[in-house]
Structures are given as structure tokens and as C-alpha cells.
């Protein structure tokens, strides 16, 4: 039973970590695209 619980906790941790990393990367990509769009339309004086 201890081995089962250990594997279950490890699997849940890996899943949550991977899910969080995926969301963070998606958010960063959207943020970078928005910054590049704004940079193209900026007027330099």
C-alpha cells in the first residue's frame, strides 16, 4: 500500500507540474506576441 501511495503522489505531482509549465509557456508566448505587435506600431521621436 505504501508503494501505491508513493507512485500516486509522484504521478499527481508530475501531472500538476507539467500542466503548470504548459500554461506558463502559453501565457509567455501570448505576452511576447503582444509586445512585438506594440513594438511594431511604436513611433520613435
ABEGO torsion letter per residue (X at the ends): XAAAAAAAAAAAAAAAAAAAAAAAAAAAAAAAAAAAAAAAABBBX
